[in-house]
Amino acid sequence: MGKLRYVVEQTFALLHHFKRLAVRWERRTELHDAFVSLACSLICWRRLNRPES
């Protein structure tokens, strides 16, 4: 349970780096959902493209 909780909390922390998602300004939920999807895809892209060390 501890490992799963860490992953979820880490994901929330990464999403809060996108300021527009931390404070929801959009009135339409479709726009907010689109920004969340975009942020998740950017997070995944950055994780997959890490340089090998």
N, CA, C and O of each residue as an XYZ file, in Angstrom:
212
protein
N       0.822     -1.198      0.000
C       0.000      0.000      0.000
C       0.864      1.258      0.000
O       0.490      2.255     -0.619
N       1.996      1.236      0.672
C       2.846      2.414      0.732
C       3.421      2.788     -0.618
O       3.545      3.972     -0.932
N       3.778      1.786     -1.430
C       4.346      2.084     -2.739
C       3.299      2.700     -3.656
O       3.608      3.626     -4.405
N       2.093      2.214     -3.613
C       1.020      2.756     -4.443
C       0.698      4.193     -4.036
O       0.478      5.053     -4.889
N       0.672      4.441     -2.750
C       0.365      5.794     -2.282
C       1.445      6.774     -2.724
O       1.135      7.907     -3.093
N       2.709      6.354     -2.693
C       3.806      7.218     -3.118
C       3.650      7.592     -4.587
O       3.876      8.746     -4.954
N       3.275      6.654     -5.419
C       3.104      6.919     -6.849
C       1.980      7.927     -7.072
O       2.119      8.838     -7.888
N       0.891      7.775     -6.368
C      -0.243      8.684     -6.526
C       0.130     10.085     -6.048
O      -0.180     11.067     -6.723
N       0.784     10.191     -4.904
C       1.168     11.499     -4.386
C       2.219     12.157     -5.282
O       2.205     13.375     -5.459
N       3.113     11.373     -5.838
C       4.113     11.909     -6.754
C       3.434     12.440     -8.023
O       3.822     13.485     -8.546
N       2.441     11.732     -8.505
C       1.716     12.179     -9.690
C       0.985     13.491     -9.422
O       0.995     14.389    -10.264
N       0.352     13.608     -8.259
C      -0.312     14.864     -7.912
C       0.697     16.005     -7.818
O       0.409     17.118     -8.259
N       1.855     15.750     -7.261
C       2.880     16.781     -7.158
C       3.352     17.214     -8.547
O       3.562     18.402     -8.792
N       3.516     16.257     -9.446
C       3.921     16.604    -10.805
C       2.853     17.413    -11.519
O       3.169     18.340    -12.265
N       1.592     17.070    -11.296
C       0.510     17.812    -11.936
C       0.405     19.234    -11.392
O      -0.013     20.139    -12.114
N       0.777     19.441    -10.137
C       0.691     20.785     -9.563
C       1.795     21.695    -10.074
O       1.752     22.902     -9.834
N       2.783     21.146    -10.773
C       3.791     22.003    -11.405
C       3.188     22.785    -12.570
O       3.722     23.819    -12.971
N       2.089     22.293    -13.105
C       1.374     23.024    -14.153
C       0.392     23.960    -13.452
O      -0.637     23.526    -12.935
N       0.724     25.243    -13.444
C      -0.036     26.210    -12.645
C      -1.505     26.285    -13.029
O      -2.365     26.533    -12.183
N      -1.784     26.072    -14.295
C      -3.164     26.181    -14.748
C      -4.028     25.062    -14.158
O      -5.242     25.215    -14.020
N      -3.394     23.936    -13.813
C      -4.145     22.833    -13.223
C      -4.278     22.980    -11.713
O      -5.233     22.476    -11.121
N      -3.325     23.667    -11.086
C      -3.384     23.832     -9.637
C      -4.585     24.686     -9.239
O      -5.257     24.407     -8.246
N      -4.846     25.728    -10.023
C      -6.015     26.577     -9.800
C      -6.861     26.482    -11.060
O      -6.436     26.899    -12.138
N      -8.036     25.943    -10.919
C      -8.885     25.722    -12.080
C      -9.587     27.009    -12.463
O     -10.436     27.510    -11.726
N      -9.223     27.542    -13.630
C      -9.821     28.788    -14.101
C     -10.951     28.560    -15.098
O     -11.847     29.392    -15.240
N     -10.897     27.432    -15.780
C     -11.874     27.202    -16.843
C     -13.251     26.917    -16.243
O     -13.378     26.264    -15.207
N     -14.240     27.410    -16.903
C     -15.606     27.127    -16.463
C     -16.100     25.809    -17.038
O     -16.939     25.132    -16.444
N     -15.573     25.460    -18.191
C     -16.017     24.215    -18.840
C     -15.121     23.068    -18.409
O     -13.896     23.184    -18.437
N     -15.726     21.968    -18.012
C     -14.951     20.819    -17.538
C     -14.183     20.154    -18.671
O     -13.161     19.512    -18.427
N     -14.659     20.296    -19.916
C     -13.961     19.673    -21.040
C     -12.567     20.278    -21.210
O     -11.606     19.563    -21.497
N     -12.462     21.589    -21.032
C     -11.155     22.245    -21.146
C     -10.216     21.794    -20.038
O      -9.037     21.535    -20.282
N     -10.737     21.701    -18.826
C      -9.899     21.251    -17.710
C      -9.442     19.810    -17.928
O      -8.284     19.481    -17.674
N     -10.336     18.961    -18.392
C      -9.972     17.567    -18.682
C      -8.918     17.487    -19.780
O      -8.023     16.643    -19.726
N      -9.021     18.356    -20.764
C      -8.033     18.372    -21.842
C      -6.666     18.790    -21.320
O      -5.654     18.212    -21.718
N      -6.617     19.786    -20.433
C      -5.347     20.211    -19.860
C      -4.747     19.130    -18.957
O      -3.529     18.954    -18.925
N      -5.588     18.417    -18.234
C      -5.085     17.317    -17.404
C      -4.499     16.223    -18.289
O      -3.438     15.682    -17.980
N      -5.169     15.895    -19.374
C      -4.649     14.885    -20.298
C      -3.334     15.326    -20.928
O      -2.404     14.532    -21.063
N      -3.264     16.585    -21.308
C      -2.029     17.122    -21.874
C      -0.892     17.088    -20.859
O       0.233     16.723    -21.199
N      -1.176     17.463    -19.626
C      -0.150     17.437    -18.581
C       0.326     16.014    -18.324
O       1.525     15.786    -18.159
N      -0.591     15.055    -18.287
C      -0.202     13.655    -18.078
C       0.659     13.140    -19.225
O       1.618     12.401    -19.003
N       0.323     13.525    -20.433
C       1.120     13.077    -21.567
C       2.509     13.723    -21.552
O       3.488     13.075    -21.920
N       2.610     14.985    -21.132
C       3.920     15.631    -21.014
C       4.769     14.984    -19.928
O       5.977     14.819    -20.100
N       4.152     14.618    -18.821
C       4.877     13.943    -17.745
C       5.406     12.594    -18.233
O       6.557     12.245    -17.973
N       4.573     11.845    -18.930
C       5.006     10.544    -19.468
C       6.114     10.730    -20.503
O       7.082      9.969    -20.518
N       5.979     11.723    -21.356
C       6.991     11.990    -22.382
C       8.350     12.298    -21.746
O       9.384     11.794    -22.185
N       8.329     13.127    -20.714
C       9.577     13.482    -20.032
C      10.202     12.274    -19.344
O      11.424     12.134    -19.322
N       9.370     11.406    -18.785
C       9.891     10.203    -18.125
C      10.506      9.241    -19.128
O      11.531      8.620    -18.848
N       9.887      9.113    -20.294
C      10.392      8.168    -21.290
C      11.631      8.682    -22.004
O      12.421      7.882    -22.506
N      11.821      9.987    -22.064
C      12.944     10.572    -22.789
C      14.084     11.008    -21.863
O      14.853     11.905    -22.208
N      14.192     10.390    -20.717
C      15.320     10.708    -19.836
C      16.607     10.206    -20.463
O      16.637      9.119    -21.039
N      17.663     10.986    -20.358
C      18.945     10.521    -20.909
C      19.483      9.355    -20.064
O      19.346      9.332    -18.841
N      20.081      8.421    -20.742
C      20.690      7.271    -20.063
C      21.929      7.736    -19.322
O      22.760      8.450    -19.883
N      22.060      7.334    -18.056
C      23.258      7.733    -17.304
C      24.005      6.533    -16.771
O      25.035      6.688    -16.116
